[in-house]
Amino acid sequence: MRTSNRFSAMAAAFIGLLAILLAAPATARSVIDSAGRTVEVPDTISRVFAAGPPASILLYVLAPQDMVGWVRAPRAAEKPFLLPSAQALPELGRLTGRGDTLNLERLLAAKPDVIIDFGTINDTYRSLADRVQAQTGIPYLLIDGRFQNTPAALRLLADILNVRERGEKLARAAEEIFTQVDQVLAQVPHDERPRVYLARGPEGLESGSRGSINTEIIERAGAVNVVEGLREKGGIVNVSPEQLIAWKPDTIITLDPAFRRSVADKPAWAPVPAVRDRRVFLAPNLPYGFIDAPPSLNRLIGLTWLLHTLYPDKAPGNLRDQVRAFYHLFYQVEPNDADLNRLLDSTGG
């Protein structure tokens, strides 16, 4: 009887200790994010919330197994280009950017170990990160989303999430794409590089000023962004047909299929050299835009596409093979020929 009581007491003590251990927070470690903030994060991270669309893509390519959900759930046309396990994740909304749709109660219900944001680093985003972290107790990390910082961003977040091997592989692939661009541009004198206009919207009269995040990729590809001297609102500017004619772009990149189909029939656009010479190109957009929708790692394959579009006689390799390889490495899917046809065959001028 005494032995039985002693055993019961030991069992109860063990169960109590186990409950304490399970309830205790994971061992923490300090990391420094791109804003220079020291943030305490769990030693083991398995649930991550992305604050906005660029962060969502960064997280997906690095550690899809750690995602708690999407900012915006994938649409039917996008799903073939994403892992089946990620396709079914819930739509949670966004904390940052225009149309933020997530309240803190829903964020807490998702039980993330950390929150990440990937993009601009400024006082506004620092303040948001500090406020949300203070209100929820969830570590909030800011990752520098400048295009040229992509390899460093991959390595930083991979280190935080303990997926260093994958992060290094992706970072090196990004560096190879940048190197390839520089090798092509070394063959093209500045005065021979294309003058490009980015046409957004069905009328094509929205664009991004030189130096904006919306046109960063076009300028990284060595092209001259003709839009300058206009006041930006959220990175986007409104353009008049008269301004466009005066700028004389020889190439137009558009994100809108309707504009691509109709521009040749628009009298106001007839004097534009790019329209006259049939150099209007529709950027691919599955599962994400190749130019700026959103401005995240999807722009890496957009850079490869721009090389083949702007410098077809100098771009190395086969575009279809390069797209297939990128999707295999970054999105972890194998697009078939039909998928590649749908993605690329309607983009020409």
BELWOKA-V138149 format. One record per backbone hydrogen bond with DSSP energy under -0.5 kcal/mol. CO is the residue of the C=O (numbers start at 0). NH is the residue of the N-H. E is the energy in kcal/mol with one decimal. If there is no record, write none. Layout:
# BELWOKA-V138149
<<CO	NH	E> <CO	NH	E>>
This chain:
# BELWOKA-V138149
<<0	4	-2.5> <1	5	-2.8> <2	6	-2.5> <3	7	-2.4> <4	8	-2.6> <5	9	-2.4> <6	10	-2.8> <7	11	-2.5> <8	12	-2.3> <9	13	-2.6> <10	14	-2.6> <11	15	-2.4> <12	16	-2.5> <13	17	-2.8> <14	18	-2.3> <15	19	-1.9> <16	20	-2.5> <17	21	-2.6> <18	22	-1.8> <19	23	-1.4> <26	42	-3.6> <28	40	-3.0> <30	32	-0.5> <30	38	-3.1> <32	35	-2.0> <36	32	-2.2> <36	38	-0.6> <38	30	-2.4> <38	40	-0.6> <40	28	-2.7> <42	44	-0.5> <46	112	-3.3> <46	113	-1.3> <47	67	-1.7> <48	115	-2.5> <50	94	-2.7> <50	95	-1.7> <51	55	-2.0> <52	56	-1.8> <53	57	-2.1> <54	58	-2.6> <55	59	-2.1> <56	60	-2.6> <57	61	-1.5> <58	62	-3.1> <59	63	-0.7> <62	65	-2.1> <63	66	-1.2> <65	47	-3.1> <69	91	-3.4> <69	92	-0.9> <70	92	-0.7> <74	77	-1.0> <74	78	-1.5> <75	79	-0.6> <77	80	-1.8> <78	81	-2.1> <82	85	-0.9> <82	86	-1.7> <83	87	-0.9> <85	88	-1.4> <89	69	-3.0> <89	91	-0.6> <93	100	-1.0> <93	101	-1.8> <96	99	-0.8> <102	106	-1.8> <103	107	-2.7> <104	108	-2.0> <105	109	-1.2> <106	109	-0.6> <106	110	-0.5> <106	111	-0.6> <107	110	-1.1> <112	138	-0.7> <113	48	-2.3> <114	140	-3.1> <115	50	-3.0> <116	142	-3.0> <118	144	-2.8> <119	121	-0.7> <121	125	-2.3> <122	126	-2.6> <123	127	-2.1> <124	128	-2.4> <125	129	-2.6> <126	130	-2.5> <127	131	-2.8> <128	132	-2.3> <129	133	-2.2> <130	134	-2.3> <131	135	-2.2> <132	136	-2.4> <136	138	-0.5> <138	114	-2.7> <140	116	-2.3> <140	142	-0.5> <141	33	-2.5> <141	34	-0.5> <142	118	-2.2> <145	148	-1.3> <146	149	-1.8> <148	152	-2.7> <149	153	-2.4> <150	154	-2.1> <151	155	-2.5> <152	156	-2.4> <153	157	-2.2> <154	158	-2.0> <155	159	-1.9> <156	160	-2.5> <157	162	-2.7> <158	161	-0.7> <162	166	-2.5> <163	167	-2.7> <164	168	-1.8> <165	169	-2.4> <166	170	-2.6> <167	171	-2.3> <168	172	-1.7> <169	173	-2.3> <170	174	-2.3> <171	175	-2.2> <172	176	-1.7> <173	177	-2.2> <174	178	-2.5> <175	179	-2.3> <176	180	-2.1> <177	181	-2.3> <178	182	-2.3> <179	183	-1.9> <180	184	-2.8> <181	185	-1.7> <183	186	-1.7> <184	187	-1.6> <186	188	-0.6> <188	191	-1.9> <189	192	-1.3> <193	195	-0.7> <193	223	-2.9> <194	249	-1.4> <194	250	-1.8> <195	225	-2.2> <196	198	-0.7> <196	252	-2.3> <197	199	-0.6> <198	254	-1.4> <199	205	-1.3> <200	203	-0.9> <204	238	-2.8> <205	199	-2.7> <206	236	-2.6> <208	211	-2.5> <211	214	-0.8> <211	215	-0.6> <214	218	-2.0> <215	219	-2.1> <216	220	-1.4> <217	222	-1.6> <218	221	-1.6> <222	224	-0.7> <223	195	-2.7> <223	225	-0.7> <225	227	-0.7> <226	209	-2.2> <232	235	-1.1> <235	232	-1.9> <236	206	-2.2> <239	243	-2.1> <240	244	-2.4> <241	245	-2.0> <242	246	-1.9> <243	247	-1.3> <243	248	-0.5> <248	273	-1.7> <250	196	-2.1> <251	253	-0.5> <251	280	-3.0> <252	198	-2.9> <253	282	-2.7> <254	256	-0.6> <255	259	-2.2> <256	260	-2.1> <257	261	-1.7> <258	262	-2.2> <261	264	-1.7> <262	265	-1.6> <264	266	-0.7> <265	268	-1.5> <265	269	-0.7> <266	269	-1.1> <268	271	-1.6> <271	274	-0.8> <271	275	-2.6> <272	276	-2.5> <273	278	-3.5> <274	277	-1.3> <278	251	-2.5> <278	280	-0.5> <280	253	-3.0> <280	282	-0.6> <283	289	-2.0> <291	293	-0.6> <291	294	-0.6> <292	288	-2.7> <293	292	-0.6> <293	295	-1.8> <295	298	-1.9> <296	299	-2.0> <296	300	-0.5> <297	301	-1.1> <298	302	-1.9> <299	303	-1.4> <300	304	-2.3> <301	305	-2.4> <302	306	-2.0> <303	307	-1.8> <304	308	-1.9> <305	309	-3.4> <306	310	-2.3> <310	313	-1.9> <310	314	-2.3> <316	318	-0.5> <317	321	-2.3> <318	322	-2.8> <319	323	-2.4> <320	324	-2.3> <321	325	-2.4> <322	326	-2.6> <323	327	-2.0> <324	328	-2.3> <325	329	-3.2> <325	330	-0.7> <326	330	-0.6> <326	331	-0.7> <326	332	-1.6> <332	334	-0.6> <335	339	-2.4> <336	340	-2.5> <337	341	-2.3> <338	342	-2.0> <339	343	-2.7> <340	344	-2.0> <343	346	-1.7> <346	281	-1.4>>
